């Protein structure tokens, strides 16, 4: 009996029952943490690469294009938002964009092509969705775009910021505003006042909040007559879809 007790005392902690259970739970928690981390990283990668629709499919078990619930088309369109195309076009595309997002830059060419090929059939409405956590300074650029729109030069701002995306600053100062105003022939004083206006911030925040409300998980996100499609849609696929409406 004494010999058995001595043998038991010589066991290491991880050889005892409680030690084995502890090691099991540590391994289990580590494995679950790694799996969760891998899933989060995968979703993060897909959002940053313009593939937010993968999350829709995962969580809602549906296609990447589906009807939006909980709101009408006017809610998605917003109030007095800039647009291209015919005002009364039968097809309305509402696009949520970040002007520092590289996938939005790519998609901007697709949008221009759609407007060119369907001038009377498609109206494209633009709304702000600055993802500051991924593209530092994007909210500042959205403010300049909004202020350019107020002076009737939205499309010039749209082109300017995507064409110069690689050299855009994180911080917008008076020198940048002055140079930008000169490049687009904007009223500098009006631009500066608009840039610091609380109304400008409210407008951008409203766009962003509506994007979240209707399910935008990344940029670009498009709503076609109230139907949501995430990511930078390929031109051929988009044209095929539009031809069926």
C-alpha positions in Angstrom: 0.0 0.0 0.0 2.8 2.4 0.9 4.6 1.6 -2.4 1.4 2.5 -4.4 1.2 5.8 -2.6 4.8 6.6 -3.3 4.4 5.9 -7.0 1.3 8.2 -7.1 3.3 11.0 -5.5 6.0 10.7 -8.1 3.6 11.4 -11.0 4.0 14.8 -12.7 1.1 17.2 -12.5 0.2 16.6 -16.2 0.0 12.9 -15.5 -2.6 13.2 -12.9 -6.3 13.2 -13.6 -6.8 16.9 -13.0 -3.7 17.7 -15.0 -4.9 15.7 -18.0 -8.3 17.5 -17.9 -6.6 20.9 -17.7 -4.3 20.1 -20.7 -7.3 18.9 -22.7 -9.2 22.2 -22.1 -6.1 24.3 -22.9 -5.7 22.5 -26.2 -9.4 22.8 -27.0 -9.5 26.5 -26.2 -6.4 27.1 -28.3 -7.8 25.2 -31.2 -11.1 27.1 -31.1 -9.2 30.5 -30.8 -7.1 29.6 -33.9 -10.2 28.6 -35.9 -12.0 31.8 -34.9 -9.0 33.9 -35.7 -8.7 32.3 -39.1 -12.4 32.9 -39.8 -12.2 36.6 -38.8 -9.1 37.1 -40.9 -10.8 35.4 -43.9 -13.8 37.7 -43.6 -11.6 40.8 -43.1 -9.6 39.9 -46.2 -12.8 39.5 -48.3 -14.3 42.8 -47.1 -11.1 44.7 -47.8 -10.9 43.1 -51.3 -14.5 44.1 -52.2 -16.1 40.7 -51.5 -18.4 41.6 -48.6 -21.2 39.5 -50.3 -19.5 36.4 -49.0 -20.6 37.3 -45.5 -24.2 37.7 -46.7 -24.1 34.2 -48.2 -22.6 32.8 -45.0 -24.9 34.3 -42.5 -28.1 34.5 -44.5 -27.6 31.4 -46.6 -28.7 33.2 -49.8 -27.3 34.4 -53.0 -25.0 37.4 -53.2 -27.8 39.4 -54.8 -31.0 39.5 -52.9 -33.9 41.8 -52.1 -33.5 44.4 -49.4 -36.0 44.1 -46.5 -37.1 46.8 -44.2 -37.2 49.9 -46.4 -38.3 51.3 -49.7 -36.3 52.4 -52.7 -36.5 56.0 -51.7 -34.8 55.2 -48.4 -31.8 53.6 -50.2 -31.6 56.5 -52.7 -31.4 59.1 -50.0 -32.3 62.8 -50.4 -30.6 65.1 -52.9 -27.8 62.7 -53.6 -25.6 63.2 -56.7 -26.4 61.0 -59.7 -25.4 60.3 -63.3 -27.9 59.4 -66.1 -31.5 60.2 -66.6 -33.5 61.3 -63.6 -36.5 59.2 -64.5 -34.5 56.2 -65.8 -36.4 52.9 -65.2 -33.3 51.3 -63.5 -31.7 53.0 -60.5 -28.3 51.9 -59.2 -27.4 53.3 -55.7 -23.7 52.8 -55.1 -22.0 53.2 -51.7 -18.4 54.2 -52.2 -15.1 55.0 -50.5 -12.9 57.3 -52.6 -9.7 55.7 -51.2 -10.9 52.2 -51.7 -9.0 50.6 -54.7 -11.9 48.3 -55.6 -14.1 51.4 -55.8 -11.6 52.9 -58.2 -11.8 49.8 -60.3 -15.6 49.9 -60.1 -15.8 53.6 -61.1 -14.7 52.6 -64.6 -17.5 50.0 -64.7 -20.0 52.7 -63.6 -18.8 55.1 -66.3 -19.2 52.4 -68.9 -22.7 51.5 -67.7 -23.8 55.2 -68.0 -22.2 55.4 -71.4 -24.0 52.3 -72.7 -27.4 52.8 -71.0 -27.8 56.7 -70.9 -31.6 56.6 -70.8 -32.1 53.3 -69.0 -29.9 53.5 -65.9 -29.5 56.2 -63.3 -26.6 55.8 -60.9 -26.9 57.5 -57.5 -23.8 57.9 -55.3 -23.6 57.8 -51.6 -20.7 58.1 -49.1 -19.4 55.0 -47.2 -15.9 56.0 -46.0 -14.3 53.1 -44.2 -11.9 55.0 -42.1 -10.6 52.0 -40.3 -9.2 50.5 -43.6 -8.5 53.7 -45.6 -7.2 56.5 -43.3 -8.4 59.9 -44.4 -11.3 58.6 -46.5 -13.8 60.7 -44.5 -11.9 63.9 -45.3 -12.0 63.0 -49.0 -15.7 62.3 -48.8 -16.2 65.8 -47.3 -14.4 67.4 -50.3 -16.4 65.4 -52.7 -19.7 66.4 -51.0 -18.5 70.1 -51.1 -17.7 69.8 -54.7 -21.2 68.4 -55.4 -22.6 71.5 -53.6 -20.8 73.6 -56.3 -22.2 71.5 -59.1 -19.0 69.5 -59.8 -19.5 66.1 -58.4 -18.4 64.1 -61.5 -15.2 66.1 -61.7 -14.5 65.3 -58.0 -15.4 61.6 -58.7 -12.8 61.4 -61.5 -10.2 63.5 -59.7 -10.0 61.4 -56.6 -10.0 58.0 -58.3 -7.4 59.1 -60.8 -5.2 60.5 -58.0 -6.1 57.9 -55.4 -2.5 56.7 -55.0 -1.2 60.1 -53.8 -4.1 61.2 -51.7 -3.1 62.4 -48.2 -4.4 61.1 -44.9 -4.8 64.6 -43.6 -6.4 67.4 -45.6 -4.9 70.8 -44.9 -5.5 74.3 -46.3 -2.8 73.9 -48.9 -4.4 70.7 -50.2 -7.8 72.3 -50.3 -6.4 75.3 -52.1 -4.7 73.2 -54.8 -7.7 71.1 -55.2 -10.0 74.1 -55.6 -7.6 75.5 -58.2 -7.6 72.1 -60.1 -11.4 71.9 -60.3 -12.0 75.6 -60.6 -14.0 75.7 -57.3 -14.7 78.6 -55.1 -12.0 78.2 -52.5 -13.7 80.1 -49.7 -17.0 78.2 -50.2 -15.0 74.9 -50.2 -13.2 75.7 -47.0 -16.4 76.7 -45.2 -18.3 73.6 -46.5 -15.4 71.3 -45.4 -15.6 72.3 -41.8 -19.4 72.6 -41.8 -21.4 70.3 -39.4 -24.0 69.9 -42.1 -21.4 68.2 -44.4 -20.5 65.8 -41.6 -24.2 65.1 -41.0 -24.8 64.3 -44.7 -21.9 61.9 -44.9 -22.9 60.2 -41.6 -26.4 59.8 -42.9 -25.1 58.1 -46.0 -22.9 55.8 -43.9 -25.7 55.0 -41.5 -28.1 54.1 -44.3 -25.5 51.9 -45.8 -25.2 50.0 -42.6 -29.0 49.9 -42.2 -29.4 48.2 -45.6 -26.6 45.8 -45.2 -23.5 47.3 -46.8 -20.5 45.5 -45.3 -17.8 46.9 -47.5 -17.1 49.0 -50.5 -18.4 49.1 -53.1 -21.9 48.0 -52.4 -24.6 48.5 -55.1 -28.4 48.4 -54.9 -30.2 47.9 -58.2 -33.8 48.9 -57.9 -33.7 47.9 -54.3 -31.7 44.7 -54.9 -28.3 44.4 -53.2 -25.1 43.3 -54.8 -21.8 43.5 -52.9 -18.3 43.9 -54.3 -16.9 45.4 -57.5 -19.3 43.8 -60.0 -17.8 42.7 -63.3 -19.0 44.7 -66.3 -20.2 41.8 -68.3 -22.2 40.3 -65.4 -23.7 43.7 -64.6 -24.7 44.3 -68.2 -26.3 40.8 -68.3 -28.2 41.5 -65.1 -29.4 44.9 -66.3 -30.6 43.5 -69.6 -33.0 41.2 -67.8 -34.7 44.1 -65.9 
